[in-house]
Amino acid sequence: MSKSAGEYLSSGPRFAEAEVIERIESFRKRRPRLLDDHITLAHGAGGKASAALVDAVFLEAFRNPSLESLGDGAVLSLPGGERIAVSTDSFVVQPRRFPGGSIGELALNGTCNDVAMTGAVPSWVSAAFVIEEGFRIGELKDIVADMAAAATKADVQIVTGDTKVVPKGAADGLFITTTGAGVIAAGRRISAESVRAGDKVLLSGSMGDHGMAVMLARGDLAIEADIHSDTASVSPLVELLLAAAPSTRWLRDATRGGVGTVCNELAQACGCGVVLEEERLPVRPMVNGACELLGIDPLYVANEGKFVAVVAPEEADAGLTAMRSHPLGADAAHIGEIFPEPADTVVLRTGFGGTRIVDMLVGDPLPRIC
């Protein structure tokens, strides 16, 4: 039976129940308005500024039913009844090579993961390269080789693409845009509309590995840590989950803005509350230490091989066991639950018995990590 807001907040020692609920109400999310006159790095962070930009500029101009869901990819129905998923992403990560991966590997895996989050199996990828004049051919070959190796590992084909060269100074070396497509198995329905109170929130592995690996690879900080990006195609892990938990409601890979921002998107899309358990959130000690030194919450640090899943309560244990059976899901965890209240809000229950709001990311602590 689902608990009420009062039942799960009343354990908090710092505020009276009514005061806690009032504070939550004041934090309730509304779609942010675009108040800026110029683009800032925050508009690319995947948080409030990004949502405002998408709403006011792109959604306003391109509005249609397929786009309205604002998911990782569009789900399209073919005349014969089959459904396919299509997703596009651009990659501008700096540095282009980092512990655990490169921009080529990241571009392939990132787009495959967006397709997988719709319940589709990624099969085809298109790749477009914007190359700055003077870029070394040898480095380009290495990056393309990384991309080809990632495609082979993910069992997808790069079937078309484009190349543009711009003058020196018109781009920062190399940008890659990829589009992926795949077929959705009959009967699969992955959407926020299917999320219900009592559903369980699962995370496929540890948080923040990619963002911290890229941040430290830039060499601007006097921090040394053995942290590697988690970039990988998660499609095999998704298929294991869906086989064990066929009633899985919703999937989203936790890239820009991290798990905290993804859970806010979930709360706003389904109109429910998401309650996370701090002590269950998996974070590697090295990543946690680096975040503490930098004053960054791991909840907001990007991943490139992890996803959040909302599953039916009766299938949660089976789904978690299935994910943990695969190397990519060895650290998978049950991190929270869906509640009817407080609507549109994410609450973190801390290890000390209190609670705090997990708001959507506002600024951009780690620009150009993907």
C-alpha positions as CSV (number, residue, x, y, z in Angstrom):
1,M,0.0,0.0,0.0
2,S,1.3,3.4,-0.9
3,K,2.2,5.8,1.9
4,S,1.0,9.3,2.1
5,A,3.4,12.4,2.2
6,G,2.8,12.6,5.9
7,E,3.8,9.0,6.6
8,Y,7.2,9.1,4.8
9,L,8.1,12.6,5.9
10,S,7.1,12.4,9.5
11,S,10.3,10.7,10.4
12,G,12.3,13.8,9.6
13,P,13.6,15.3,12.8
14,R,14.2,18.9,11.7
15,F,10.8,20.1,10.8
16,A,7.2,19.4,11.8
17,E,5.2,17.4,9.2
18,A,3.1,20.4,8.1
19,E,6.2,22.6,7.7
20,V,8.0,19.9,5.6
21,I,5.0,19.5,3.3
22,E,4.7,23.3,3.0
23,R,8.3,23.5,2.0
24,I,7.8,20.8,-0.6
25,E,4.8,22.6,-2.0
26,S,7.0,25.7,-2.5
27,F,9.5,23.7,-4.5
28,R,6.9,22.1,-6.7
29,K,8.2,22.1,-10.3
30,R,6.6,24.2,-13.0
31,R,8.0,24.2,-16.5
32,P,10.6,27.0,-16.3
33,R,10.3,30.1,-18.5
34,L,13.0,31.3,-20.8
35,L,14.1,34.7,-19.5
36,D,17.6,34.9,-21.1
37,D,18.5,37.0,-24.2
38,H,21.6,34.9,-25.0
39,I,22.7,31.3,-24.8
40,T,24.8,30.3,-21.9
41,L,26.5,27.0,-21.0
42,A,23.7,26.4,-18.6
43,H,21.3,25.9,-21.5
44,G,23.3,22.8,-22.4
45,A,23.4,21.3,-19.0
46,G,20.2,19.3,-19.2
47,G,18.5,21.1,-16.3
48,K,16.1,24.0,-15.8
49,A,17.8,26.3,-18.4
50,S,17.8,23.5,-21.0
51,A,14.1,22.7,-20.4
52,A,13.2,26.4,-20.7
53,L,15.2,26.6,-24.0
54,V,13.6,23.5,-25.5
55,D,10.1,24.7,-24.5
56,A,10.3,28.3,-25.6
57,V,12.3,27.8,-28.8
58,F,12.3,24.2,-30.2
59,L,9.0,22.8,-28.9
60,E,7.2,26.0,-29.7
61,A,8.4,25.9,-33.3
62,F,8.2,22.1,-34.0
63,R,5.3,21.1,-31.8
64,N,3.8,17.7,-32.8
65,P,2.6,14.6,-30.8
66,S,5.8,12.6,-31.3
67,L,7.9,15.5,-30.0
68,E,5.6,16.4,-27.1
69,S,6.8,13.4,-25.0
70,L,10.3,14.9,-24.8
71,G,11.8,11.4,-24.4
72,D,15.2,10.2,-25.3
73,G,13.9,9.2,-28.7
74,A,10.8,9.4,-30.9
75,V,8.6,6.3,-31.1
76,L,7.0,6.1,-34.6
77,S,4.4,3.7,-36.0
78,L,4.9,2.2,-39.5
79,P,1.9,1.5,-41.8
80,G,2.3,-2.3,-41.1
81,G,1.9,-1.8,-37.4
82,E,5.6,-2.1,-36.4
83,R,7.1,0.6,-34.3
84,I,10.5,2.1,-34.5
85,A,12.5,4.4,-32.3
86,V,14.7,7.3,-33.7
87,S,17.1,9.4,-31.7
88,T,19.7,12.1,-32.5
89,D,22.5,13.5,-30.3
90,S,25.6,15.7,-30.7
91,F,28.9,15.2,-28.9
92,V,31.3,18.0,-28.1
93,V,33.2,16.5,-25.2
94,Q,36.5,18.0,-24.2
95,P,39.1,16.4,-24.0
96,R,38.3,14.2,-27.0
97,R,40.0,11.3,-25.3
98,F,39.6,10.5,-21.6
99,P,40.1,7.5,-19.3
100,G,37.7,4.8,-20.5
101,G,36.8,6.2,-23.9
102,S,36.8,8.9,-26.6
103,I,34.4,11.2,-28.4
104,G,34.0,8.5,-31.1
105,E,33.0,5.7,-28.7
106,L,30.8,8.1,-26.7
107,A,28.9,9.2,-29.8
108,L,28.1,5.7,-30.8
109,N,27.1,4.5,-27.3
110,G,25.2,7.6,-26.3
111,T,22.9,7.4,-29.3
112,C,22.4,3.6,-28.9
113,N,21.4,4.2,-25.3
114,D,18.9,6.8,-26.2
115,V,17.3,4.3,-28.6
116,A,17.4,1.6,-26.0
117,M,15.5,3.8,-23.5
118,T,12.4,3.6,-25.7
119,G,12.4,-0.2,-25.4
120,A,13.9,-0.6,-28.9
121,V,16.9,-2.6,-29.9
122,P,19.4,-0.2,-31.6
123,S,20.4,-1.5,-35.1
124,W,21.5,1.4,-37.3
125,V,23.4,4.7,-36.8
126,S,24.1,7.7,-39.0
127,A,27.2,9.8,-38.2
128,A,28.0,13.4,-39.1
129,F,31.4,15.0,-38.5
130,V,32.2,18.7,-38.2
131,I,35.9,19.0,-38.5
132,E,38.0,22.1,-37.9
133,E,40.6,23.0,-40.5
134,G,44.1,21.8,-39.3
135,F,42.7,18.8,-37.4
136,R,45.2,15.9,-37.5
137,I,44.2,13.1,-39.8
138,G,45.9,10.6,-37.5
139,E,43.7,11.6,-34.6
140,L,40.6,11.5,-36.8
141,K,41.4,7.9,-37.8
142,D,41.9,6.9,-34.2
143,I,38.5,8.4,-33.2
144,V,36.7,6.8,-36.2
145,A,38.4,3.4,-35.2
146,D,37.0,3.8,-31.6
147,M,33.6,4.4,-33.1
148,A,33.8,1.4,-35.4
149,A,34.9,-0.8,-32.5
150,A,32.0,0.5,-30.3
151,A,29.6,-0.2,-33.2
152,T,30.8,-3.8,-33.5
153,K,30.5,-4.3,-29.7
154,A,27.0,-2.9,-29.7
155,D,26.0,-4.9,-32.8
156,V,24.9,-1.9,-34.8
157,Q,25.8,-0.7,-38.3
158,I,26.9,2.8,-39.2
159,V,24.9,3.1,-42.4
160,T,25.2,6.7,-43.6
161,G,26.7,10.0,-42.6
162,D,28.2,13.4,-43.6
163,T,31.4,15.3,-43.2
164,K,31.8,19.1,-43.0
165,V,35.1,21.0,-42.7
166,V,35.0,24.5,-41.2
167,P,37.7,27.2,-41.1
168,K,40.3,27.3,-38.3
169,G,38.7,28.8,-35.2
170,A,35.1,28.0,-36.3
171,A,35.0,24.8,-34.2
172,D,36.9,23.3,-31.3
173,G,38.6,20.5,-33.2
174,L,35.8,17.9,-33.8
175,F,32.1,17.7,-33.2
176,I,30.1,14.5,-34.0
177,T,26.3,14.1,-34.4
178,T,24.8,10.7,-34.5
179,T,21.3,9.4,-35.2
180,G,20.2,5.9,-34.2
181,A,17.2,3.8,-35.1
182,G,15.9,0.5,-33.9
183,V,12.7,-1.7,-33.8
184,I,10.5,-1.9,-30.8
185,A,9.2,-5.4,-30.0
186,A,5.5,-5.9,-30.1
187,G,3.7,-5.2,-26.9
188,R,6.4,-3.0,-25.3
189,R,5.1,0.3,-23.9
190,I,7.7,2.4,-22.1
191,S,6.2,5.8,-21.0
192,A,5.9,8.0,-18.0
193,E,2.1,7.7,-18.3
194,S,2.3,4.1,-17.2
195,V,4.1,5.0,-13.9
196,R,2.0,4.3,-10.8
197,A,2.3,4.9,-7.1
198,G,4.1,2.0,-5.4
199,D,6.4,1.4,-8.4
200,K,10.1,0.9,-7.6
201,V,13.0,2.9,-8.9
202,L,16.1,1.0,-10.0
203,L,19.5,2.3,-11.0
204,S,21.7,0.1,-13.2
205,G,25.0,1.0,-11.5
206,S,27.2,3.6,-9.8
207,M,26.7,7.3,-10.4
208,G,29.0,10.0,-11.8
209,D,31.8,7.9,-13.3
210,H,31.8,9.6,-16.7
211,G,31.5,13.2,-15.6
212,M,34.3,12.9,-13.0
213,A,36.6,11.0,-15.5
214,V,36.2,13.8,-18.0
215,M,36.6,16.6,-15.5
216,L,39.8,15.2,-14.1
217,A,41.2,14.4,-17.6
218,R,41.2,18.1,-18.3
219,G,44.1,18.5,-16.0
220,D,42.9,21.9,-14.6
221,L,42.5,20.5,-11.1
222,A,45.2,19.2,-8.7
223,I,43.4,16.0,-8.2
224,E,44.6,12.5,-9.2
225,A,42.2,9.6,-9.1
226,D,41.8,6.3,-10.9
227,I,38.3,7.1,-12.4
228,H,37.2,5.8,-15.8
229,S,34.2,6.7,-17.9
230,D,31.4,4.2,-17.8
231,T,30.6,4.7,-21.6
232,A,29.0,1.6,-22.9
233,S,25.9,0.5,-24.9
234,V,23.4,-0.6,-22.3
235,S,21.0,-2.3,-24.7
236,P,21.9,-5.9,-23.6
237,L,21.3,-4.8,-20.0
238,V,17.9,-3.3,-20.9
239,E,16.9,-6.5,-22.7
240,L,17.8,-8.5,-19.6
241,L,15.7,-6.2,-17.4
242,L,12.7,-6.3,-19.8
243,A,12.8,-10.1,-20.0
244,A,12.7,-10.3,-16.2
245,A,10.4,-7.4,-15.6
246,P,8.2,-7.2,-18.7
247,S,5.9,-4.6,-17.0
248,T,8.8,-2.1,-16.8
249,R,7.1,1.4,-16.9
250,W,9.9,3.9,-17.8
251,L,13.6,4.1,-18.7
252,R,16.0,7.0,-19.0
253,D,19.8,7.0,-19.2
254,A,21.2,9.5,-16.7
255,T,23.5,11.6,-18.8
256,R,23.6,15.4,-18.5
257,G,22.3,16.4,-15.1
258,G,22.8,13.0,-13.7
259,V,20.3,10.9,-11.7
260,G,18.9,13.9,-9.9
261,T,17.8,15.6,-13.0
262,V,16.5,12.4,-14.6
263,C,14.3,11.8,-11.5
264,N,13.0,15.3,-11.7
265,E,12.0,14.8,-15.3
266,L,10.3,11.6,-14.3
267,A,8.4,13.3,-11.4
268,Q,7.2,16.1,-13.7
269,A,6.2,13.7,-16.5
270,C,4.2,11.3,-14.4
271,G,2.8,13.9,-11.9
272,C,3.9,11.8,-8.9
273,G,6.6,12.1,-6.2
274,V,9.9,10.2,-6.4
275,V,11.5,9.3,-3.0
276,L,15.1,8.3,-3.1
277,E,17.0,6.6,-0.4
278,E,20.5,8.2,0.1
279,E,22.1,5.1,1.6
280,R,21.1,3.0,-1.4
281,L,22.6,5.3,-4.1
282,P,25.7,3.6,-5.5
283,V,28.8,5.8,-5.8
284,R,32.3,4.6,-6.2
285,P,34.6,5.8,-3.3
286,M,37.0,7.6,-5.8
287,V,34.1,9.4,-7.5
288,N,32.5,10.3,-4.2
289,G,35.9,11.7,-2.9
290,A,36.5,13.8,-6.0
291,C,32.9,15.2,-5.8
292,E,33.4,16.1,-2.2
293,L,36.7,18.0,-3.0
294,L,35.0,19.9,-5.8
295,G,31.8,20.5,-3.9
296,I,29.6,18.7,-6.4
297,D,26.7,16.4,-5.6
298,P,27.2,13.0,-7.3
299,L,23.4,13.0,-8.0
300,Y,24.0,15.6,-10.7
301,V,27.1,14.2,-12.3
302,A,26.7,12.6,-15.8
303,N,26.9,8.9,-16.6
304,E,27.2,7.4,-20.1
305,G,26.5,3.7,-19.3
306,K,23.8,3.8,-16.6
307,F,20.0,4.2,-16.7
308,V,17.1,4.7,-14.3
309,A,14.2,2.3,-14.5
310,V,10.8,2.3,-13.0
311,V,9.4,-1.2,-12.6
312,A,6.2,-2.7,-11.2
313,P,6.7,-3.6,-7.5
314,E,6.1,-7.3,-8.0
315,E,8.9,-7.4,-10.6
316,A,11.5,-5.3,-8.9
317,D,13.5,-8.1,-7.3
318,A,13.6,-10.1,-10.5
319,G,14.6,-7.1,-12.6
320,L,17.4,-6.2,-10.1
321,T,18.7,-9.8,-10.1
322,A,18.7,-9.9,-13.9
323,M,20.7,-6.7,-14.1
324,R,23.2,-7.8,-11.5
325,S,23.9,-10.9,-13.6
326,H,25.5,-8.8,-16.3
327,P,28.9,-7.0,-15.9
328,L,27.3,-3.6,-16.8
329,G,24.8,-4.0,-14.0
330,A,26.9,-5.5,-11.3
331,D,26.3,-2.5,-9.0
332,A,22.6,-2.1,-9.8
333,A,20.5,-1.0,-6.9
334,H,16.9,-0.3,-5.8
335,I,17.2,3.4,-5.0
336,G,13.6,4.6,-4.4
337,E,9.9,4.4,-4.9
338,I,7.1,6.3,-6.6
339,F,4.5,8.0,-4.2
340,P,1.3,9.9,-5.1
341,E,2.6,12.9,-3.1
342,P,4.3,15.3,-3.2
343,A,3.5,15.6,-6.9
344,D,6.1,16.7,-9.4
345,T,8.8,16.5,-6.7
346,V,11.9,14.5,-5.9
347,V,12.7,13.9,-2.2
348,L,15.9,12.4,-0.8
349,R,15.6,10.5,2.5
350,T,19.0,11.0,4.1
351,G,21.1,8.6,6.1
352,F,20.4,10.7,9.2
353,G,16.6,10.2,9.0
354,G,15.8,13.6,7.5
355,T,14.6,14.6,4.1
356,R,15.7,17.2,1.5
357,I,14.4,18.3,-1.9
358,V,16.4,17.2,-4.9
359,D,15.8,20.1,-7.3
360,M,16.5,20.1,-11.0
361,L,20.0,21.2,-11.9
362,V,20.2,25.0,-12.4
363,G,23.7,25.7,-13.5
364,D,26.4,23.7,-15.3
365,P,29.1,22.5,-13.0
366,L,30.6,20.2,-15.6
367,P,30.3,21.7,-19.1
368,R,31.1,19.7,-22.2
369,I,31.2,16.3,-20.7
370,C,29.4,14.7,-23.6
